[in-house]
Amino acid sequence: MLEKKFEIIRYANCWEDTEILLKALSIKKSGKYLSIISGGDNTLSLLTEDPDLVVGVDISPAQIALFYLKIAAFKNLSHDNVLKFFGIVESDERIEIYNTIKRDMPEGAQIYWDNHPGIIKKGIIFAGKFERYFAIFRRYILPLVHRRKTIEKLFALNTRKERLEFFKRNWNNFFWKLIFRIFFSKFLMGHLGRDPEFFRYVNEPVAVNIKWRVDRGIINVPASDNPYVDFILHGNFKVCLPYYLRKKNFQKIKDRLDRIKIVQGPVEKALILRYDGFNLSDIFEYMDYNSFKNIYGQILRSAKKGARIVYRNMLAPRESPPEYKKFVVSHAGIAREFLKRDRAFFYSRIVIEEKL
Ligand SMILES: C[S@@+](CC[C@H](N)C(=O)[O-])C[C@H]1O[C@@H](n2cnc3c(N)ncnc32)[C@H](O)[C@@H]1O
């Protein structure tokens, strides 16, 4: 049943702070890394640190098709045209561009995209269910809470002190408090954004916790340096591009695309070699504790000494199971510091564990 639901694009972009991931993984030149694909942005970003191999893995055929398309675009297009094709810059030539790059994808991905010209026309960065959820928020809810002027002011505040003052005075009004109760309830998030299935292992009061994290993020992190807030509030990357799309990273990624190998299936399927590090997104939240324990053990066995295992908790608590604690050291202090300045501030915890 779950497999069927994975066949829509759920995440057109990665909603996990790339710069924090790169620091947390502490990538070695010529190392081998496993990375959950999701929107593909962070998997591509790993290439900027010059590893030998990045194995991208995702259980969802649709996310894989999206990743192949992003790779084909990077391979064949200039930076300007990638921005046009993806939807960041206006263009009515996206179908023509698609026709010039599609042959660089395997047949399955071509069939997927040949059947979804509407998504391509609009720009692929808007394609996910998660992005559509934010679009509903931006169009129908946000205007009830803040005027455009107030929203734009947020992007002009440079210091934490300014943001704290602004938050207390202008931002944290009655409607801001109310929307979290409604819009971020388990029920609505499950039906509009995340899959209800994904909330099975969550026991905490979702809305209260998310509000606390978002408030902390608004105060701690400048919006002008935050592609996630930019996309949520502007509906596009208008003031800050995600790391993989920045001009200074573009050529490095383009030149190293052949170091990516793609595996479609559960993460275990990619555990065919010994890795120097793992970007595991928050996949452990979507499984029961016993499956998590089992998969964590397999990951540990395919980790080289010193390999970092990096993952996130959003709602369900996950960290190395007790029986594996003696095989890893947890960099909890560093991870807590990262969390304080996490640009994608919906998460409760970043976990960084290192194989001993
Ligand atoms: C776990 S979701 C979370 C999304 C994430 N928070 C983000 O910002 O992009 C990321 C991706 O993991 C994939 N996924 C979930 N469970 C997986 C598993 N056990 N093995 C491989 N991929 C998995 C999903 O298909 C999805 O594309």
The ligand as an SDF file (V2000), in Angstrom:
LIG
                    3D

 27 29  0  0  0  0  0  0  0  0999 V2000
   12.3060   10.4840    4.5130 C   0  0  0  0  0  0  0  0  0  0  0  0
   11.6810   11.6310    3.3380 S   0  0  0  0  0  0  0  0  0  0  0  0
   11.8290   13.1050    4.2130 C   0  0  0  0  0  0  0  0  0  0  0  0
   11.9710   14.2910    3.4330 C   0  0  0  0  0  0  0  0  0  0  0  0
   12.9390   15.2440    3.9860 C   0  0  0  0  0  0  0  0  0  0  0  0
   12.6460   15.6790    5.3120 N   0  0  0  0  0  0  0  0  0  0  0  0
   13.2900   16.3590    3.0510 C   0  0  0  0  0  0  0  0  0  0  0  0
   13.3980   17.4240    3.5080 O   0  0  0  0  0  0  0  0  0  0  0  0
   13.5160   16.1780    1.8930 O   0  0  0  0  0  0  0  0  0  0  0  0
   12.9890   11.6810    2.1600 C   0  0  0  0  0  0  0  0  0  0  0  0
   12.9580   10.5970    1.1540 C   0  0  0  0  0  0  0  0  0  0  0  0
   13.1960    9.3550    1.7800 O   0  0  0  0  0  0  0  0  0  0  0  0
   12.5780    8.3310    1.0190 C   0  0  0  0  0  0  0  0  0  0  0  0
   12.4890    7.1740    1.9090 N   0  0  0  0  0  0  0  0  0  0  0  0
   11.6850    7.0080    2.9760 C   0  0  0  0  0  0  0  0  0  0  0  0
   11.9650    5.8540    3.5980 N   0  0  0  0  0  0  0  0  0  0  0  0
   12.9780    5.2700    2.9020 C   0  0  0  0  0  0  0  0  0  0  0  0
   13.7130    4.0580    3.0360 C   0  0  0  0  0  0  0  0  0  0  0  0
   13.4710    3.2130    4.0270 N   0  0  0  0  0  0  0  0  0  0  0  0
   14.6830    3.7740    2.1420 N   0  0  0  0  0  0  0  0  0  0  0  0
   14.9550    4.6450    1.1220 C   0  0  0  0  0  0  0  0  0  0  0  0
   14.2780    5.7930    0.9470 N   0  0  0  0  0  0  0  0  0  0  0  0
   13.3080    6.1150    1.8120 C   0  0  0  0  0  0  0  0  0  0  0  0
   11.2800    8.9580    0.5630 C   0  0  0  0  0  0  0  0  0  0  0  0
   10.8150    8.3670   -0.6070 O   0  0  0  0  0  0  0  0  0  0  0  0
   11.6690   10.4160    0.3610 C   0  0  0  0  0  0  0  0  0  0  0  0
   11.9450   10.7070   -0.9900 O   0  0  0  0  0  0  0  0  0  0  0  0
  1  2  1  0
  2  3  1  0
  2 10  1  0
  3  4  1  0
  4  5  1  0
  5  6  1  0
  5  7  1  0
  7  8  2  0
  7  9  1  0
 10 11  1  0
 11 12  1  0
 11 26  1  0
 12 13  1  0
 13 14  1  0
 13 24  1  0
 14 15  1  0
 14 23  1  0
 15 16  2  0
 16 17  1  0
 17 18  1  0
 17 23  2  0
 18 19  1  0
 18 20  2  0
 20 21  1  0
 21 22  2  0
 22 23  1  0
 24 25  1  0
 24 26  1  0
 26 27  1  0
M  CHG  2   2   1   9  -1
M  END
$$$$
